[in-house]
Amino acid sequence: MTTPETEYDRRKQISVRGIAQVENVSEFKKGFNRHLHFTLVKDRNVATTRDYFFALAYTVRDHLVGRWIRTQQYYYENDPKRVYYISLEYYIGRTLTNTMMNLGISSSIDEALYQLGLDIEELEDQEEDAGLGNGGLGRLAACFCDSMATLGLAAYGYGLRYEYGIFTQRIINGWQVEEPDEWLRYGSPWEKSRPEYVIPINFYGRVNHTANGVKWEDTQIVNALPYDVPIPGYHNNTVNTLRLWSAKAQRSFCLNFFNSGQYIQAIMDRNISENITRVLYPNDNFFEGKELRLKQEYFIVAATLQDIIRRFRSSKFGSREPIRTSFETFPQKVAIQLNDTHPSLVIPELMRIFMDVEGLGWDQAWKITEATCAYTNHTVLPEALERWPVTMFESLLPRHLEIIYVINEKFMDVVRGKWPGDNDRLRHMSLIEEDGGKRVNMAHLAIVGSHAVNGVAAIHTEIIKHTTFRNFYELWPYKFQNKTNGVTPRRWLLLCNPGLADVIADKIGDRFVNHLYELRQLESQISNKAFILAIMKAKQENKLRFANYIQKANNVTVDPSAMFDFQIKRIHEYKRQLLNALHVITVYNRIKKNPDKNFTPRVVMIGGKAAPGYHMAKKIIKLICNIGNIVNNDPVVGNRLKFIFLENYRVSMAEKIIPAADLSQQISLAGTEASGTGNMKLMLNGALTIGTLDGANVEMMEEMGKDNIFIFGMTVPEVDALWAKGYNPKSFYERIPELRQAIDQIQNGFFSPEQHDLFHDIVHNLLNNDRFCLMADYEEYIKAQDRVSALYQDPIEWAKKCIMNIASSGKFSSDRAITEYAKDIWNVTPTDVKLPNPNEPIKQSVKIAN
Ligand SMILES: *Cc1c(COP(=O)(O)O)cnc(C)c1O
């Protein structure tokens, strides 16, 4: 490759993104100018960068709609089995670049904008993140949408259109401050509202058992207004739909107020019902039992099921036949996947519709419901498991509570049949928990009402089978399966790291983009000097770009040859950001003790949001910032150690960080992180992992071999044994001098000159109530970090391990994960076949098996 002379030449060289087509370039320029003029009503004298972003987004959108309509028409005509993925969260991030990439028009658009004299990256940076999620669970839903479209499945995502997504995090004087996320301030170019398809949703009221069936009466009604978001597959002309519901007051809302002349009050009260989709609950792995959240959960479920049944009825199999028999085919035409228990009201709501509305008997309704639904468990942390007070159900969803009671009675009979006289077992398995105020255990409901229950990594599935849901596994072993998570290689390699993608494509072609196991071929390049250097160069360029970003965003100058060490994920005690901080303090103390010794320079960066009500997590952020203030301003330390908190970590920031990472910290206590997906993104981008044998780290090690990953700490059985014999965190403090020094510094105010006792609660927890065993894992963690530092001194050896990581990451594609769901749970068939491109004349008609 020659050195590019100009920006224009550089863009021409981008190989994986394809080559600009002259006709397309001129068409895009025309479209762009047309939208600037007719849609934005601006000319180039007054247009802002944001106007240019919108003009570009609408131009790109124009190329989606033909494919979108055609795909949906194709599903209607061929009537394949539909897959419905229901999730309270979709952490989408930005859409523009991803759409151009998946449609295969990136290079032509690049060229068009270049010719228009505009900087495409500046325009791309204008887009607001769609932050309709908290972390891994919501991002998984977004990756799965991408893979379902890429694999040609007739799939639909269903979610909520929160007016406010995950809050914007500001750090003020080291403390997290939350600001509202007004992501819709300028409108979203990607959504299409469908007011003609509103669906009424009932709440409250009472149940009337009559001779001709059960009636749910005197309810309050809120409308669900659908907004459709296109989900393009990669280079296959498929565009699926993500349908997000928005709460809209009924026109007749508070008619009695209108009638009594309180017109103004009645208008103002419309807001109350529209509050249902106002804001995303900002908790990650934590259950907050607020009524508004239960309303959100019922709202998405009721609206989605009405939509699913309407579509089923309008299909070949649902229509024309007598209703009673036609629903028998429902599970052959519909698969519903529950992303955690959040949408598990699907089970009682389906039962209610089948019995109270469609007139089916209990047994038939139950058989269909169970055969249709499948549940994905995402956590074993007890504080995250949903347990709704029966009293809340009674008032908000009285009919559903009745149905849940009947489900439970029949289920308890099954348990009694299998284990006569085992009352302990009955109590542990009941859907209704009795201790301390009655509650509905939503995980138990989801397991009983589903034909498949899956964990999200092999070790996590073993834990739910043998610990969390042991009784259920003993009753129904065949329901339990593993489906290890994955991430989409489109966004998490091709989009975020085109430099690396090109180095890979130069060696093995571009098939890896949707066949990620092809990366295995890179193993044969492990000793190819030129390839090693190309991989190192790609990483170095990404690090330089990120160093510039840090300079601007944090006003910190970092040495781009230092190791870039990242821990990027929600702030949570179980993820052990504090353990990372203890390592930084330890290195700091070593430098101070031996200022003339050689140290591997590191920039340690932590990014992540704390739930607004999670005081300990916010305190941990403050501690990280304060340690950074001491370390970063100590002239003795210089460039050898920096500790930076990255403000407002989110999807678009992850896309900047991950390509620049040397080290990925995945250090949760074994048995607490269900899978993790950040670990996979970083591995795919050639970062080395320091981590515990937790979640998907275990399978990452299996794929790459234990010499290519830095594993430390207790295993799950070792953690269990430690608690069994009695864990005494203080004994570690007393035995390990470096640990003791670090803890003493936190305790005595060394890092909090403004208030000496600021971190006493943190230290108290570590020494007396160390739930996540930081003290027990500290020593091994420091030793593992020392091995990391030593290896970084040998750039070639380091790069070889990077290559082994990339080459071994094929398993962690969400395409692989979705292919397994399709085969083992949904009974549908992925396809590589392309739909015809509606923008081109039809050459031949393509028939796709599904
Ligand atoms: C992938 C991702 C996550 C999940 O990270 P984990 O390390 O698996 O917890 C969270 N937030 C964002 C923005 C992500 O992109």
The ligand as an SDF file (V2000), in Angstrom:
LIG
                    3D

 15 15  0  0  0  0  0  0  0  0999 V2000
  -21.1260   -3.5620   25.8420 C   0  0  0  0  0  0  0  0  0  0  0  0
  -21.5650   -2.4540   26.7020 C   0  0  0  0  0  0  0  0  0  0  0  0
  -21.8790   -2.6950   28.0470 C   0  0  0  0  0  0  0  0  0  0  0  0
  -21.7050   -4.0410   28.6990 C   0  0  0  0  0  0  0  0  0  0  0  0
  -20.4130   -4.0920   29.2580 O   0  0  0  0  0  0  0  0  0  0  0  0
  -20.0160   -5.2090   30.3340 P   0  0  0  0  0  0  0  0  0  0  0  0
  -18.5620   -4.9850   30.5400 O   0  0  0  0  0  0  0  0  0  0  0  0
  -20.3090   -6.5420   29.7100 O   0  0  0  0  0  0  0  0  0  0  0  0
  -20.8340   -4.9410   31.5530 O   0  0  0  0  0  0  0  0  0  0  0  0
  -22.2680   -1.6210   28.8130 C   0  0  0  0  0  0  0  0  0  0  0  0
  -22.3840   -0.3800   28.2950 N   0  0  0  0  0  0  0  0  0  0  0  0
  -22.0820   -0.1250   27.0190 C   0  0  0  0  0  0  0  0  0  0  0  0
  -22.2040    1.2710   26.5140 C   0  0  0  0  0  0  0  0  0  0  0  0
  -21.6800   -1.1450   26.1730 C   0  0  0  0  0  0  0  0  0  0  0  0
  -21.3990   -0.8740   24.8900 O   0  0  0  0  0  0  0  0  0  0  0  0
  1  2  1  0
  2  3  1  0
  2 14  2  0
  3  4  1  0
  3 10  2  0
  4  5  1  0
  5  6  1  0
  6  7  2  0
  6  8  1  0
  6  9  1  0
 10 11  1  0
 11 12  2  0
 12 13  1  0
 12 14  1  0
 14 15  1  0
M  END
$$$$
